[in-house]
Amino acid sequence: MHHELADDAALYVVGALTGADKSAFEAHLSQCAVCMAEVREFAPVVEALAAAMPNATPEARVRRTLMARLSADSSI
């Protein structure tokens, strides 16, 4: 089972796993010290990347378009 989910640690840390994939990885994580160590190693990197990104405010037109698309997509 570990080999099937080993690549999911980075995805999990950045919040890219959802639904059944997230649940399966979390169940695996509770039993796998290797993946738990990977998650712990990735966490500071993700935090540093987030802190390194400048805050940006999109132009009003871009924001309206984005918000309209998000509202139209019921899967988000």
Order of alpha helices (4+ residues) and beta strands (2+ residues): alpha-alpha-alpha-alpha-alpha
